[in-house]
């Protein structure tokens, strides 16, 4: 069983006024102080190219490291069971090649590509050029390293070539050229001070 509550008094006239919208920031943003990528939105193709560059490089780093660890483990297993046979010497030559300097050639290009892939989104034109040059170097190095086995380096070369083509698409070019038309930032955008002459 429920009892009706007390009746409320009628609203006062000042209570019927509409709510004011929320206030904006206390201080208006300084002209030109927005992010460098303000204006035209970033092309999706450029974002895809940056992600593909970083993901492909990280997959190479992780996959090559796992393969190297598998080779080292296989060497220990073969040496403990069959002794130092031909398979052991084959794996050992690969391991020694990496230890004696081959690891630099296997890891450094991918690490640099990860950094450049992340910097592609900074709207700096030189990053796109550096990424392209580095991609061409990576394809040439892969072709030289595995010149007798095109099936090993051709898929990676096609992958890198597609990423390079994506970074030089017309939409990406217009987005990069728009960086030159964006308003200046920092002290250059502040209004000029009027000097008081004595």
ChimeraX commands (.cxc) that place a marker at each C-alpha (Angstrom):
marker #1 position 0.00,0.00,0.00 radius 0.5
marker #1 position 1.44,3.35,-1.04 radius 0.5
marker #1 position 0.69,6.82,0.28 radius 0.5
marker #1 position 0.79,9.92,-1.90 radius 0.5
marker #1 position 3.59,12.25,-1.03 radius 0.5
marker #1 position 3.24,15.92,-0.25 radius 0.5
marker #1 position 2.36,18.14,-3.16 radius 0.5
marker #1 position 5.17,20.35,-4.41 radius 0.5
marker #1 position 4.70,24.09,-4.72 radius 0.5
marker #1 position 4.39,25.51,-8.24 radius 0.5
marker #1 position 7.71,26.51,-9.82 radius 0.5
marker #1 position 8.82,30.06,-9.48 radius 0.5
marker #1 position 9.36,32.22,-12.59 radius 0.5
marker #1 position 13.13,32.17,-12.18 radius 0.5
marker #1 position 13.03,28.36,-12.14 radius 0.5
marker #1 position 11.43,28.27,-15.59 radius 0.5
marker #1 position 14.33,29.99,-17.32 radius 0.5
marker #1 position 16.16,27.77,-19.85 radius 0.5
marker #1 position 19.54,26.37,-18.92 radius 0.5
marker #1 position 22.52,28.25,-20.27 radius 0.5
marker #1 position 24.91,26.26,-22.48 radius 0.5
marker #1 position 28.19,25.24,-20.85 radius 0.5
marker #1 position 30.96,27.77,-21.04 radius 0.5
marker #1 position 33.93,27.31,-23.29 radius 0.5
marker #1 position 37.56,27.40,-22.19 radius 0.5
marker #1 position 38.61,30.20,-19.89 radius 0.5
marker #1 position 41.20,31.38,-22.39 radius 0.5
marker #1 position 40.63,31.14,-26.14 radius 0.5
marker #1 position 43.21,29.11,-28.05 radius 0.5
marker #1 position 46.10,31.08,-29.45 radius 0.5
marker #1 position 45.95,31.54,-33.24 radius 0.5
marker #1 position 48.08,28.93,-34.98 radius 0.5
marker #1 position 48.65,26.94,-31.79 radius 0.5
marker #1 position 46.77,23.88,-33.04 radius 0.5
marker #1 position 48.44,20.64,-34.06 radius 0.5
marker #1 position 50.56,20.56,-37.19 radius 0.5
marker #1 position 48.06,18.23,-38.86 radius 0.5
marker #1 position 45.11,20.61,-38.52 radius 0.5
marker #1 position 43.14,21.28,-41.66 radius 0.5
marker #1 position 42.79,18.45,-44.17 radius 0.5
marker #1 position 42.37,15.03,-42.57 radius 0.5
marker #1 position 45.19,12.53,-42.86 radius 0.5
marker #1 position 44.70,10.16,-45.82 radius 0.5
marker #1 position 43.83,6.64,-44.81 radius 0.5
marker #1 position 46.32,5.30,-47.33 radius 0.5
marker #1 position 49.16,7.04,-45.49 radius 0.5
marker #1 position 48.05,5.58,-42.16 radius 0.5
marker #1 position 47.89,2.14,-43.77 radius 0.5
marker #1 position 51.40,2.60,-45.20 radius 0.5
marker #1 position 52.78,3.65,-41.81 radius 0.5
marker #1 position 51.14,0.70,-40.05 radius 0.5
marker #1 position 52.28,-1.72,-42.77 radius 0.5
marker #1 position 55.85,-0.45,-42.48 radius 0.5
marker #1 position 55.98,-0.89,-38.71 radius 0.5
marker #1 position 54.09,-4.19,-38.62 radius 0.5
marker #1 position 56.11,-5.72,-41.45 radius 0.5
marker #1 position 59.37,-4.71,-39.81 radius 0.5
marker #1 position 58.31,-6.04,-36.42 radius 0.5
marker #1 position 57.17,-9.33,-37.97 radius 0.5
marker #1 position 60.59,-9.65,-39.61 radius 0.5
marker #1 position 62.40,-8.90,-36.34 radius 0.5
marker #1 position 60.33,-11.37,-34.32 radius 0.5
marker #1 position 60.32,-14.06,-37.00 radius 0.5
marker #1 position 64.05,-13.85,-37.64 radius 0.5
marker #1 position 64.80,-13.94,-33.92 radius 0.5
marker #1 position 62.63,-17.03,-33.45 radius 0.5
marker #1 position 64.35,-18.72,-36.39 radius 0.5
marker #1 position 67.77,-17.92,-34.94 radius 0.5
marker #1 position 66.73,-19.35,-31.57 radius 0.5
marker #1 position 65.39,-22.47,-33.30 radius 0.5
marker #1 position 68.69,-22.92,-35.12 radius 0.5
marker #1 position 70.63,-22.57,-31.87 radius 0.5
marker #1 position 68.38,-25.11,-30.15 radius 0.5
marker #1 position 68.67,-27.53,-33.07 radius 0.5
marker #1 position 72.46,-27.27,-32.92 radius 0.5
marker #1 position 72.46,-28.25,-29.26 radius 0.5
marker #1 position 70.06,-31.15,-29.87 radius 0.5
marker #1 position 71.96,-32.50,-32.85 radius 0.5
marker #1 position 75.30,-32.26,-31.07 radius 0.5
marker #1 position 73.93,-34.17,-28.08 radius 0.5
marker #1 position 72.38,-37.00,-30.13 radius 0.5
marker #1 position 74.22,-37.45,-33.43 radius 0.5
marker #1 position 77.41,-35.59,-32.69 radius 0.5
marker #1 position 78.93,-32.97,-34.96 radius 0.5
marker #1 position 77.55,-34.21,-38.28 radius 0.5
marker #1 position 76.89,-32.36,-41.51 radius 0.5
marker #1 position 73.60,-30.87,-40.34 radius 0.5
marker #1 position 75.28,-29.41,-37.29 radius 0.5
marker #1 position 78.01,-27.78,-39.36 radius 0.5
marker #1 position 75.39,-26.34,-41.74 radius 0.5
marker #1 position 73.47,-24.75,-38.88 radius 0.5
marker #1 position 76.67,-23.66,-37.19 radius 0.5
marker #1 position 77.85,-21.81,-40.30 radius 0.5
marker #1 position 74.57,-19.86,-40.33 radius 0.5
marker #1 position 74.91,-19.07,-36.62 radius 0.5
marker #1 position 78.53,-17.96,-36.93 radius 0.5
marker #1 position 77.66,-15.76,-39.88 radius 0.5
marker #1 position 75.17,-13.87,-37.75 radius 0.5
marker #1 position 77.47,-13.63,-34.75 radius 0.5
marker #1 position 80.33,-12.29,-36.89 radius 0.5
marker #1 position 78.34,-9.31,-38.18 radius 0.5
marker #1 position 75.42,-10.68,-40.15 radius 0.5
marker #1 position 73.01,-9.81,-37.36 radius 0.5
marker #1 position 73.61,-6.10,-37.98 radius 0.5
marker #1 position 72.43,-6.48,-41.57 radius 0.5
marker #1 position 69.42,-8.50,-40.42 radius 0.5
marker #1 position 68.23,-6.21,-37.63 radius 0.5
marker #1 position 69.31,-2.62,-38.37 radius 0.5
marker #1 position 67.27,-2.12,-41.59 radius 0.5
marker #1 position 64.11,-3.34,-39.88 radius 0.5
marker #1 position 64.68,-1.17,-36.80 radius 0.5
marker #1 position 65.20,1.93,-38.94 radius 0.5
marker #1 position 62.04,1.08,-40.89 radius 0.5
marker #1 position 60.03,0.94,-37.64 radius 0.5
marker #1 position 61.19,4.45,-36.73 radius 0.5
marker #1 position 60.54,5.86,-40.20 radius 0.5
marker #1 position 57.11,4.23,-40.32 radius 0.5
marker #1 position 56.12,5.99,-37.13 radius 0.5
marker #1 position 57.48,9.30,-38.38 radius 0.5
marker #1 position 55.46,9.12,-41.61 radius 0.5
marker #1 position 52.52,10.60,-39.72 radius 0.5
marker #1 position 54.42,13.73,-38.66 radius 0.5
marker #1 position 53.75,15.48,-42.00 radius 0.5
marker #1 position 57.44,16.17,-42.57 radius 0.5
marker #1 position 58.19,15.85,-46.32 radius 0.5
marker #1 position 61.73,14.58,-45.74 radius 0.5
marker #1 position 60.38,11.54,-43.86 radius 0.5
marker #1 position 58.55,10.33,-46.97 radius 0.5
marker #1 position 61.73,10.69,-49.03 radius 0.5
marker #1 position 63.82,8.92,-46.39 radius 0.5
marker #1 position 61.29,6.08,-46.18 radius 0.5
marker #1 position 61.37,5.66,-49.94 radius 0.5
marker #1 position 65.17,5.62,-50.09 radius 0.5
marker #1 position 65.36,3.19,-47.20 radius 0.5
marker #1 position 62.80,0.90,-48.83 radius 0.5
marker #1 position 64.79,0.83,-52.08 radius 0.5
marker #1 position 67.95,0.04,-50.09 radius 0.5
marker #1 position 66.14,-2.80,-48.28 radius 0.5
marker #1 position 64.92,-4.30,-51.56 radius 0.5
marker #1 position 68.38,-4.08,-53.12 radius 0.5
marker #1 position 69.98,-5.61,-50.04 radius 0.5
marker #1 position 67.48,-8.50,-50.00 radius 0.5
marker #1 position 68.06,-9.17,-53.69 radius 0.5
marker #1 position 71.82,-9.19,-53.16 radius 0.5
marker #1 position 71.66,-11.34,-50.02 radius 0.5
marker #1 position 69.37,-14.00,-51.55 radius 0.5
marker #1 position 70.07,-13.52,-55.23 radius 0.5
marker #1 position 70.07,-17.28,-55.83 radius 0.5
marker #1 position 66.64,-17.72,-54.17 radius 0.5
marker #1 position 64.18,-15.13,-55.54 radius 0.5
marker #1 position 61.28,-16.86,-53.79 radius 0.5
marker #1 position 62.71,-15.74,-50.44 radius 0.5
marker #1 position 63.08,-12.01,-51.10 radius 0.5
marker #1 position 60.52,-11.36,-53.84 radius 0.5
marker #1 position 57.47,-11.33,-51.47 radius 0.5
marker #1 position 59.20,-8.85,-49.15 radius 0.5
marker #1 position 60.22,-6.70,-52.13 radius 0.5
marker #1 position 56.63,-6.60,-53.40 radius 0.5
marker #1 position 55.41,-5.69,-49.91 radius 0.5
marker #1 position 57.91,-2.82,-49.63 radius 0.5
marker #1 position 57.12,-1.60,-53.15 radius 0.5
marker #1 position 53.39,-1.41,-52.36 radius 0.5
marker #1 position 54.10,0.61,-49.21 radius 0.5
marker #1 position 56.30,3.03,-51.18 radius 0.5
marker #1 position 53.63,3.45,-53.85 radius 0.5
marker #1 position 51.05,4.19,-51.14 radius 0.5
marker #1 position 53.19,6.96,-49.67 radius 0.5
marker #1 position 53.43,8.64,-53.09 radius 0.5
marker #1 position 49.74,8.51,-53.95 radius 0.5
marker #1 position 48.07,11.79,-55.02 radius 0.5
marker #1 position 46.04,12.11,-51.80 radius 0.5
marker #1 position 49.13,11.71,-49.64 radius 0.5
marker #1 position 51.01,14.24,-51.78 radius 0.5
marker #1 position 48.25,16.82,-51.34 radius 0.5
marker #1 position 48.25,16.23,-47.59 radius 0.5
marker #1 position 52.01,16.77,-47.38 radius 0.5
marker #1 position 51.82,19.89,-49.54 radius 0.5
marker #1 position 49.14,21.24,-47.23 radius 0.5
marker #1 position 51.72,21.36,-44.43 radius 0.5
marker #1 position 53.41,24.30,-46.16 radius 0.5
marker #1 position 50.14,26.27,-46.11 radius 0.5
marker #1 position 49.35,25.67,-42.43 radius 0.5
marker #1 position 49.68,28.66,-40.10 radius 0.5
marker #1 position 52.95,29.05,-38.23 radius 0.5
marker #1 position 53.25,27.86,-34.66 radius 0.5
marker #1 position 54.91,29.10,-31.52 radius 0.5
marker #1 position 56.31,32.60,-31.19 radius 0.5
marker #1 position 55.92,33.31,-34.90 radius 0.5
marker #1 position 52.13,33.25,-34.55 radius 0.5
marker #1 position 52.01,35.72,-31.65 radius 0.5
marker #1 position 50.79,39.24,-32.47 radius 0.5
marker #1 position 53.45,41.83,-33.00 radius 0.5
marker #1 position 54.18,44.00,-30.00 radius 0.5
marker #1 position 53.95,47.76,-30.43 radius 0.5
marker #1 position 57.08,49.44,-29.22 radius 0.5
marker #1 position 56.72,52.59,-27.21 radius 0.5
marker #1 position 59.09,55.27,-28.36 radius 0.5
marker #1 position 60.37,57.74,-25.76 radius 0.5
marker link #1:1,2 radius 0.2
marker link #1:2,3 radius 0.2
marker link #1:3,4 radius 0.2
marker link #1:4,5 radius 0.2
marker link #1:5,6 radius 0.2
marker link #1:6,7 radius 0.2
marker link #1:7,8 radius 0.2
marker link #1:8,9 radius 0.2
marker link #1:9,10 radius 0.2
marker link #1:10,11 radius 0.2
marker link #1:11,12 radius 0.2
marker link #1:12,13 radius 0.2
marker link #1:13,14 radius 0.2
marker link #1:14,15 radius 0.2
marker link #1:15,16 radius 0.2
marker link #1:16,17 radius 0.2
marker link #1:17,18 radius 0.2
marker link #1:18,19 radius 0.2
marker link #1:19,20 radius 0.2
marker link #1:20,21 radius 0.2
marker link #1:21,22 radius 0.2
marker link #1:22,23 radius 0.2
marker link #1:23,24 radius 0.2
marker link #1:24,25 radius 0.2
marker link #1:25,26 radius 0.2
marker link #1:26,27 radius 0.2
marker link #1:27,28 radius 0.2
marker link #1:28,29 radius 0.2
marker link #1:29,30 radius 0.2
marker link #1:30,31 radius 0.2
marker link #1:31,32 radius 0.2
marker link #1:32,33 radius 0.2
marker link #1:33,34 radius 0.2
marker link #1:34,35 radius 0.2
marker link #1:35,36 radius 0.2
marker link #1:36,37 radius 0.2
marker link #1:37,38 radius 0.2
marker link #1:38,39 radius 0.2
marker link #1:39,40 radius 0.2
marker link #1:40,41 radius 0.2
marker link #1:41,42 radius 0.2
marker link #1:42,43 radius 0.2
marker link #1:43,44 radius 0.2
marker link #1:44,45 radius 0.2
marker link #1:45,46 radius 0.2
marker link #1:46,47 radius 0.2
marker link #1:47,48 radius 0.2
marker link #1:48,49 radius 0.2
marker link #1:49,50 radius 0.2
marker link #1:50,51 radius 0.2
marker link #1:51,52 radius 0.2
marker link #1:52,53 radius 0.2
marker link #1:53,54 radius 0.2
marker link #1:54,55 radius 0.2
marker link #1:55,56 radius 0.2
marker link #1:56,57 radius 0.2
marker link #1:57,58 radius 0.2
marker link #1:58,59 radius 0.2
marker link #1:59,60 radius 0.2
marker link #1:60,61 radius 0.2
marker link #1:61,62 radius 0.2
marker link #1:62,63 radius 0.2
marker link #1:63,64 radius 0.2
marker link #1:64,65 radius 0.2
marker link #1:65,66 radius 0.2
marker link #1:66,67 radius 0.2
marker link #1:67,68 radius 0.2
marker link #1:68,69 radius 0.2
marker link #1:69,70 radius 0.2
marker link #1:70,71 radius 0.2
marker link #1:71,72 radius 0.2
marker link #1:72,73 radius 0.2
marker link #1:73,74 radius 0.2
marker link #1:74,75 radius 0.2
marker link #1:75,76 radius 0.2
marker link #1:76,77 radius 0.2
marker link #1:77,78 radius 0.2
marker link #1:78,79 radius 0.2
marker link #1:79,80 radius 0.2
marker link #1:80,81 radius 0.2
marker link #1:81,82 radius 0.2
marker link #1:82,83 radius 0.2
marker link #1:83,84 radius 0.2
marker link #1:84,85 radius 0.2
marker link #1:85,86 radius 0.2
marker link #1:86,87 radius 0.2
marker link #1:87,88 radius 0.2
marker link #1:88,89 radius 0.2
marker link #1:89,90 radius 0.2
marker link #1:90,91 radius 0.2
marker link #1:91,92 radius 0.2
marker link #1:92,93 radius 0.2
marker link #1:93,94 radius 0.2
marker link #1:94,95 radius 0.2
marker link #1:95,96 radius 0.2
marker link #1:96,97 radius 0.2
marker link #1:97,98 radius 0.2
marker link #1:98,99 radius 0.2
marker link #1:99,100 radius 0.2
marker link #1:100,101 radius 0.2
marker link #1:101,102 radius 0.2
marker link #1:102,103 radius 0.2
marker link #1:103,104 radius 0.2
marker link #1:104,105 radius 0.2
marker link #1:105,106 radius 0.2
marker link #1:106,107 radius 0.2
marker link #1:107,108 radius 0.2
marker link #1:108,109 radius 0.2
marker link #1:109,110 radius 0.2
marker link #1:110,111 radius 0.2
marker link #1:111,112 radius 0.2
marker link #1:112,113 radius 0.2
marker link #1:113,114 radius 0.2
marker link #1:114,115 radius 0.2
marker link #1:115,116 radius 0.2
marker link #1:116,117 radius 0.2
marker link #1:117,118 radius 0.2
marker link #1:118,119 radius 0.2
marker link #1:119,120 radius 0.2
marker link #1:120,121 radius 0.2
marker link #1:121,122 radius 0.2
marker link #1:122,123 radius 0.2
marker link #1:123,124 radius 0.2
marker link #1:124,125 radius 0.2
marker link #1:125,126 radius 0.2
marker link #1:126,127 radius 0.2
marker link #1:127,128 radius 0.2
marker link #1:128,129 radius 0.2
marker link #1:129,130 radius 0.2
marker link #1:130,131 radius 0.2
marker link #1:131,132 radius 0.2
marker link #1:132,133 radius 0.2
marker link #1:133,134 radius 0.2
marker link #1:134,135 radius 0.2
marker link #1:135,136 radius 0.2
marker link #1:136,137 radius 0.2
marker link #1:137,138 radius 0.2
marker link #1:138,139 radius 0.2
marker link #1:139,140 radius 0.2
marker link #1:140,141 radius 0.2
marker link #1:141,142 radius 0.2
marker link #1:142,143 radius 0.2
marker link #1:143,144 radius 0.2
marker link #1:144,145 radius 0.2
marker link #1:145,146 radius 0.2
marker link #1:146,147 radius 0.2
marker link #1:147,148 radius 0.2
marker link #1:148,149 radius 0.2
marker link #1:149,150 radius 0.2
marker link #1:150,151 radius 0.2
marker link #1:151,152 radius 0.2
marker link #1:152,153 radius 0.2
marker link #1:153,154 radius 0.2
marker link #1:154,155 radius 0.2
marker link #1:155,156 radius 0.2
marker link #1:156,157 radius 0.2
marker link #1:157,158 radius 0.2
marker link #1:158,159 radius 0.2
marker link #1:159,160 radius 0.2
marker link #1:160,161 radius 0.2
marker link #1:161,162 radius 0.2
marker link #1:162,163 radius 0.2
marker link #1:163,164 radius 0.2
marker link #1:164,165 radius 0.2
marker link #1:165,166 radius 0.2
marker link #1:166,167 radius 0.2
marker link #1:167,168 radius 0.2
marker link #1:168,169 radius 0.2
marker link #1:169,170 radius 0.2
marker link #1:170,171 radius 0.2
marker link #1:171,172 radius 0.2
marker link #1:172,173 radius 0.2
marker link #1:173,174 radius 0.2
marker link #1:174,175 radius 0.2
marker link #1:175,176 radius 0.2
marker link #1:176,177 radius 0.2
marker link #1:177,178 radius 0.2
marker link #1:178,179 radius 0.2
marker link #1:179,180 radius 0.2
marker link #1:180,181 radius 0.2
marker link #1:181,182 radius 0.2
marker link #1:182,183 radius 0.2
marker link #1:183,184 radius 0.2
marker link #1:184,185 radius 0.2
marker link #1:185,186 radius 0.2
marker link #1:186,187 radius 0.2
marker link #1:187,188 radius 0.2
marker link #1:188,189 radius 0.2
marker link #1:189,190 radius 0.2
marker link #1:190,191 radius 0.2
marker link #1:191,192 radius 0.2
marker link #1:192,193 radius 0.2
marker link #1:193,194 radius 0.2
marker link #1:194,195 radius 0.2
marker link #1:195,196 radius 0.2
marker link #1:196,197 radius 0.2
marker link #1:197,198 radius 0.2
view
